[in-house]
Amino acid sequence: MNISYKLMSSLSFEDAHVLFNKGFEGYLVPMNLSFDTFVSRFGNAGLSPALSIVAYNETEPIGFVLQGIREVDGHKISWNGGTGIIPEYRGRKLGYSLMVEAEKLLRGLNVTVATLESLSENKAAISLYERCGYKVEDDLLFLSANEVLDSTLPNLDGYEVTRIPAAQSIGSDLFPTLVPWQTDPSNTPIIGGEAVMLTKNGEVQAACLIRKQCVFGNETESITLYQVKENGNEDALNKLLAYALEYDQPINRTTYNFLKGNGRVVSSLLASGFENTSISQVFMTKVS
């Protein structure tokens, strides 16, 4: 084999689309995206062809690492939004060299923290990333709850519920910055995110980041929970979740890449009727 590396911007979107689908063919969770969905993934997820790496054997593209970068408080954080190798080239130890090449690009752009997620059951991928210097920060949960969880919402007892567009929380200290990429406020505005806060005497007691799916003028269809920040006030936390996730409505609720380390929040969700699903991931980081 004669392996070389180029930026994904060297490919047409049509060729990159074919490579992406072949690269995930036969994986634990195979992805077969339509062309439009593949192209929109770059904008919606903050990925860039100019930051993504493609491996070639001679002139044939055979693998890739999709990457994006965002700047937080003067520091650059990157995300590996997908690593894939086409089936006929798997098992040839190309994953490690592909990751090394991708990280060269990140170092050249002064990225200080690299992040990624991997399916918990994909032990081979996790082992590869650990050999590249990544470490597991936390498990990520995909919890689910449907229908009415509590027919009567709790009395607010002097608390107030405030909702703002997620974009207004960017750059604030409302939520932590080192989190799974797609749960950051800078991603959720693209898909209609909200920051919901429970306040008392003008001070935030608990806050969460959600996405609500509904047609204007109609009832909520579903809510996705991405993040929760709380200060140990269990009463405030439970009230926040009940109102933000509309426990009194017959809707679908899920968490997305939710950090298991948020133990009080997870316990509250499970006690309220959320259940684990078959999907779980790990959140991994590498600090330069």
Secondary structure, 3 states (H helix, E strand, C coil): CCEEEEEHHHCCHHHHHHHHHHHCCCCCCCCCCCHHHHHHHHHHHCCEEEEEEEEEECCEEEEEEEEEEEEECCEEEEEEEEEEECHHHCCCCHHHHHHHHHHHHHHHCCEEEEEEEEECCCHHHHHHHHHCCCEEEEEEEEEEEECCCCCCCCCCCCCEEEEEEHHHHCCCCCCCCCCCHHHCCCCHHHHCEEEEEEEECCEEEEEEEEEEECCCCCCCCEEEEEEEEECCCHHHHHHHHHHHCCCCCCCEEEECCEECCCHHHHHHHHHHCCEEEEEEEEEEEEEC
